[in-house]
C-alpha cells in the first residue's frame, strides 16, 4: 500500500510539473482536474483499504 501511495505522489507531481509546459489553457485546466480526481480516488482507496467504516462516511 505504501508503494501505491508513493507512485501516486510521484505521478501527480510529474503531471503538475508538466502542466507548466502546456500552452493551451483548457488542456491545462482539464489536466489539473484529472490530477485532482486521481488524488481524490487514491485517498478514498487508502481510507477504505485501512478499514475505515463506510457507514461513517455516508451518514
N, CA, C and O atoms as CSV, one atom per row, in Angstrom:
chain,resi,resn,atom,element,x,y,z
A,1,UNK,N,N,0.814,-1.180,0.000
A,1,UNK,CA,C,0.000,0.000,0.000
A,1,UNK,C,C,0.867,1.256,0.000
A,1,UNK,O,O,0.500,2.266,-0.601
A,2,UNK,N,N,2.002,1.197,0.665
A,2,UNK,CA,C,2.897,2.351,0.644
A,2,UNK,C,C,3.483,2.578,-0.746
A,2,UNK,O,O,3.774,3.711,-1.131
A,3,UNK,N,N,3.651,1.489,-1.494
A,3,UNK,CA,C,4.148,1.623,-2.869
A,3,UNK,C,C,3.130,2.354,-3.730
A,3,UNK,O,O,3.502,3.184,-4.560
A,4,UNK,N,N,1.847,2.054,-3.541
A,4,UNK,CA,C,0.802,2.744,-4.297
A,4,UNK,C,C,0.802,4.223,-3.960
A,4,UNK,O,O,0.712,5.066,-4.853
A,5,UNK,N,N,0.902,4.540,-2.691
A,5,UNK,CA,C,0.917,5.943,-2.270
A,5,UNK,C,C,2.135,6.675,-2.825
A,5,UNK,O,O,2.025,7.821,-3.263
A,6,UNK,N,N,3.278,6.029,-2.810
A,6,UNK,CA,C,4.493,6.654,-3.352
A,6,UNK,C,C,4.388,6.863,-4.859
A,6,UNK,O,O,4.772,7.917,-5.366
A,7,UNK,N,N,3.876,5.880,-5.570
A,7,UNK,CA,C,3.737,6.022,-7.024
A,7,UNK,C,C,2.731,7.095,-7.401
A,7,UNK,O,O,2.952,7.849,-8.349
A,8,UNK,N,N,1.636,7.168,-6.672
A,8,UNK,CA,C,0.632,8.198,-6.961
A,8,UNK,C,C,1.190,9.581,-6.701
A,8,UNK,O,O,0.956,10.503,-7.483
A,9,UNK,N,N,1.918,9.735,-5.623
A,9,UNK,CA,C,2.522,11.032,-5.316
A,9,UNK,C,C,3.528,11.430,-6.387
A,9,UNK,O,O,3.571,12.585,-6.812
A,10,UNK,N,N,4.320,10.486,-6.810
A,10,UNK,CA,C,5.307,10.760,-7.856
A,10,UNK,C,C,4.645,11.120,-9.174
A,10,UNK,O,O,5.059,12.068,-9.840
A,11,UNK,N,N,3.615,10.367,-9.555
A,11,UNK,CA,C,2.924,10.627,-10.820
A,11,UNK,C,C,2.182,11.960,-10.781
A,11,UNK,O,O,2.192,12.701,-11.764
A,12,UNK,N,N,1.544,12.271,-9.663
A,12,UNK,CA,C,0.839,13.549,-9.546
A,12,UNK,C,C,1.823,14.712,-9.607
A,12,UNK,O,O,1.551,15.723,-10.255
A,13,UNK,N,N,2.948,14.575,-8.944
A,13,UNK,CA,C,3.963,15.623,-9.005
A,13,UNK,C,C,4.493,15.819,-10.412
A,13,UNK,O,O,4.711,16.949,-10.847
A,14,UNK,N,N,4.701,14.721,-11.122
A,14,UNK,CA,C,5.170,14.810,-12.508
A,14,UNK,C,C,4.136,15.495,-13.397
A,14,UNK,O,O,4.486,16.328,-14.233
A,15,UNK,N,N,2.873,15.146,-13.218
A,15,UNK,CA,C,1.821,15.778,-14.022
A,15,UNK,C,C,1.692,17.264,-13.693
A,15,UNK,O,O,1.534,18.088,-14.594
A,16,UNK,N,N,1.759,17.608,-12.408
A,16,UNK,CA,C,1.666,19.020,-12.037
A,16,UNK,C,C,2.868,19.808,-12.547
A,16,UNK,O,O,2.737,20.981,-12.897
A,17,UNK,N,N,4.028,19.175,-12.592
A,17,UNK,CA,C,5.212,19.828,-13.143
A,17,UNK,C,C,5.059,20.017,-14.655
A,17,UNK,O,O,5.455,21.053,-15.191
A,18,UNK,N,N,4.488,19.026,-15.343
A,18,UNK,CA,C,4.343,19.082,-16.799
A,18,UNK,C,C,3.286,20.084,-17.238
A,18,UNK,O,O,3.299,20.523,-18.388
A,19,UNK,N,N,2.378,20.454,-16.354
A,19,UNK,CA,C,1.315,21.407,-16.706
A,19,UNK,C,C,1.907,22.747,-17.120
A,19,UNK,O,O,1.329,23.451,-17.948
A,20,UNK,N,N,3.044,23.102,-16.556
A,20,UNK,CA,C,3.662,24.393,-16.886
A,20,UNK,C,C,4.019,24.501,-18.359
A,20,UNK,O,O,4.060,25.603,-18.907
A,21,UNK,N,N,4.277,23.372,-19.006
A,21,UNK,CA,C,4.741,23.396,-20.387
A,21,UNK,C,C,3.609,23.277,-21.406
A,21,UNK,O,O,3.867,23.293,-22.609
A,22,UNK,N,N,2.372,23.159,-20.952
A,22,UNK,CA,C,1.225,23.080,-21.857
A,22,UNK,C,C,0.713,24.492,-22.080
A,22,UNK,O,O,0.402,25.207,-21.127
A,23,UNK,N,N,0.628,24.887,-23.335
A,23,UNK,CA,C,0.264,26.262,-23.648
A,23,UNK,C,C,-1.250,26.480,-23.672
A,23,UNK,O,O,-1.718,27.578,-23.369
A,24,UNK,N,N,-2.015,25.458,-24.025
A,24,UNK,CA,C,-3.464,25.614,-24.175
A,24,UNK,C,C,-4.134,25.651,-22.796
A,24,UNK,O,O,-3.979,24.715,-22.012
A,25,UNK,N,N,-4.880,26.729,-22.493
A,25,UNK,CA,C,-5.441,26.865,-21.141
A,25,UNK,C,C,-6.493,25.804,-20.799
A,25,UNK,O,O,-6.579,25.371,-19.649
A,26,UNK,N,N,-7.289,25.384,-21.778
A,26,UNK,CA,C,-8.305,24.366,-21.495
A,26,UNK,C,C,-7.643,23.028,-21.211
A,26,UNK,O,O,-8.081,22.300,-20.320
A,27,UNK,N,N,-6.605,22.695,-21.947
A,27,UNK,CA,C,-5.887,21.443,-21.694
A,27,UNK,C,C,-5.233,21.462,-20.323
A,27,UNK,O,O,-5.210,20.446,-19.629
A,28,UNK,N,N,-4.699,22.616,-19.931
A,28,UNK,CA,C,-4.097,22.737,-18.590
A,28,UNK,C,C,-5.138,22.529,-17.499
A,28,UNK,O,O,-4.895,21.823,-16.520
A,29,UNK,N,N,-6.295,23.150,-17.675
A,29,UNK,CA,C,-7.358,23.022,-16.679
A,29,UNK,C,C,-7.846,21.589,-16.591
A,29,UNK,O,O,-8.047,21.072,-15.492
A,30,UNK,N,N,-8.041,20.940,-17.729
A,30,UNK,CA,C,-8.519,19.559,-17.726
A,30,UNK,C,C,-7.500,18.624,-17.086
A,30,UNK,O,O,-7.880,17.679,-16.395
A,31,UNK,N,N,-6.230,18.872,-17.302
A,31,UNK,CA,C,-5.202,18.035,-16.676
A,31,UNK,C,C,-5.171,18.249,-15.165
A,31,UNK,O,O,-4.978,17.302,-14.404
A,32,UNK,N,N,-5.361,19.497,-14.735
A,32,UNK,CA,C,-5.423,19.759,-13.285
A,32,UNK,C,C,-6.616,19.057,-12.648
A,32,UNK,O,O,-6.504,18.489,-11.562
A,33,UNK,N,N,-7.760,19.101,-13.332
A,33,UNK,CA,C,-8.953,18.419,-12.823
A,33,UNK,C,C,-8.714,16.913,-12.765
A,33,UNK,O,O,-9.090,16.263,-11.790
A,34,UNK,N,N,-8.093,16.359,-13.798
A,34,UNK,CA,C,-7.805,14.928,-13.832
A,34,UNK,C,C,-6.872,14.527,-12.697
A,34,UNK,O,O,-7.099,13.509,-12.044
A,35,UNK,N,N,-5.841,15.302,-12.458
A,35,UNK,CA,C,-4.907,15.003,-11.367
A,35,UNK,C,C,-5.625,15.083,-10.025
A,35,UNK,O,O,-5.401,14.245,-9.152
A,36,UNK,N,N,-6.474,16.070,-9.856
A,36,UNK,CA,C,-7.227,16.194,-8.612
A,36,UNK,C,C,-8.161,15.026,-8.378
A,36,UNK,O,O,-8.270,14.531,-7.256
A,37,UNK,N,N,-8.840,14.578,-9.431
A,37,UNK,CA,C,-9.731,13.428,-9.299
A,37,UNK,C,C,-8.958,12.151,-8.998
A,37,UNK,O,O,-9.413,11.318,-8.214
A,38,UNK,N,N,-7.806,11.997,-9.608
A,38,UNK,CA,C,-6.978,10.819,-9.331
A,38,UNK,C,C,-6.491,10.820,-7.885
A,38,UNK,O,O,-6.491,9.777,-7.231
A,39,UNK,N,N,-6.082,11.968,-7.386
A,39,UNK,CA,C,-5.644,12.042,-5.993
A,39,UNK,C,C,-6.802,11.790,-5.027
A,39,UNK,O,O,-6.614,11.151,-3.991
A,40,UNK,N,N,-7.996,12.288,-5.356
A,40,UNK,CA,C,-9.161,12.030,-4.511
A,40,UNK,C,C,-9.517,10.550,-4.501
A,40,UNK,O,O,-9.865,10.003,-3.455
A,41,UNK,N,N,-9.431,9.897,-5.660
A,41,UNK,CA,C,-9.707,8.467,-5.726
A,41,UNK,C,C,-8.673,7.672,-4.942
A,41,UNK,O,O,-9.007,6.664,-4.320
A,42,UNK,N,N,-7.437,8.111,-4.964
A,42,UNK,CA,C,-6.387,7.427,-4.212
A,42,UNK,C,C,-6.608,7.568,-2.711
A,42,UNK,O,O,-6.437,6.606,-1.961
A,43,UNK,N,N,-6.986,8.758,-2.275
A,43,UNK,CA,C,-7.269,8.958,-0.852
A,43,UNK,C,C,-8.454,8.099,-0.427
A,43,UNK,O,O,-8.434,7.501,0.649
A,44,UNK,N,N,-9.490,8.034,-1.269
A,44,UNK,CA,C,-10.643,7.193,-0.946
A,44,UNK,C,C,-10.236,5.727,-0.879
A,44,UNK,O,O,-10.690,5.003,0.007
A,45,UNK,N,N,-9.393,5.282,-1.794
A,45,UNK,CA,C,-8.919,3.898,-1.774
A,45,UNK,C,C,-8.142,3.606,-0.499
A,45,UNK,O,O,-8.351,2.571,0.134
A,46,UNK,N,N,-7.258,4.502,-0.123
A,46,UNK,CA,C,-6.456,4.284,1.074
A,46,UNK,C,C,-7.321,4.273,2.337
A,46,UNK,O,O,-7.091,3.473,3.244
A,47,UNK,N,N,-8.311,5.159,2.392
A,47,UNK,CA,C,-9.203,5.196,3.556
A,47,UNK,C,C,-9.968,3.883,3.663
A,47,UNK,O,O,-10.081,3.315,4.749
A,48,UNK,N,N,-10.490,3.402,2.544
A,48,UNK,CA,C,-11.251,2.151,2.576
A,48,UNK,C,C,-10.337,0.951,2.785
A,48,UNK,O,O,-10.741,-0.017,3.430
A,49,UNK,N,N,-9.127,0.988,2.260
A,49,UNK,CA,C,-8.207,-0.142,2.420
A,49,UNK,C,C,-7.739,-0.273,3.861
A,49,UNK,O,O,-7.429,-1.379,4.303
A,50,UNK,N,N,-7.681,0.828,4.604
A,50,UNK,CA,C,-7.263,0.774,6.001
A,50,UNK,C,C,-8.395,0.336,6.919
A,50,UNK,O,O,-8.197,0.203,8.127
A,51,UNK,N,N,-9.597,0.109,6.352
A,51,UNK,CA,C,-10.694,-0.411,7.141
A,51,UNK,C,C,-11.552,0.635,7.818
A,51,UNK,O,O,-12.229,0.339,8.802
A,52,UNK,N,N,-11.535,1.850,7.310
A,52,UNK,CA,C,-12.397,2.893,7.871
A,52,UNK,C,C,-13.843,2.512,7.593
A,52,UNK,O,O,-14.158,2.150,6.460
A,53,UNK,N,N,-14.733,2.575,8.571
A,53,UNK,CA,C,-16.130,2.161,8.348
A,53,UNK,C,C,-16.839,3.065,7.353
A,53,UNK,O,O,-16.858,4.286,7.508
A,54,UNK,N,N,-17.410,2.462,6.350
A,54,UNK,CA,C,-18.103,3.220,5.289
A,54,UNK,C,C,-19.322,3.941,5.848
A,54,UNK,O,O,-19.685,5.013,5.363
A,55,UNK,N,N,-19.953,3.365,6.857
A,55,UNK,CA,C,-21.159,3.986,7.412
A,55,UNK,C,C,-20.864,5.372,7.992
A,55,UNK,O,O,-21.745,6.232,8.001
A,56,UNK,N,N,-19.659,5.597,8.466
A,56,UNK,CA,C,-19.316,6.927,8.976
A,56,UNK,C,C,-19.121,7.936,7.847
A,56,UNK,O,O,-19.318,9.137,8.036
A,57,UNK,N,N,-18.731,7.439,6.671
A,57,UNK,CA,C,-18.557,8.337,5.532
A,57,UNK,C,C,-19.878,8.736,4.918
A,57,UNK,O,O,-20.009,9.848,4.406
A,58,UNK,N,N,-20.861,7.856,4.956
A,58,UNK,CA,C,-22.128,8.089,4.281
A,58,UNK,C,C,-23.079,8.927,5.135
A,58,UNK,O,O,-23.843,9.726,4.594
A,59,UNK,N,N,-23.045,8.761,6.439
A,59,UNK,CA,C,-24.037,9.416,7.306
A,59,UNK,C,C,-23.848,10.904,7.411
A,59,UNK,O,O,-24.611,11.576,8.106
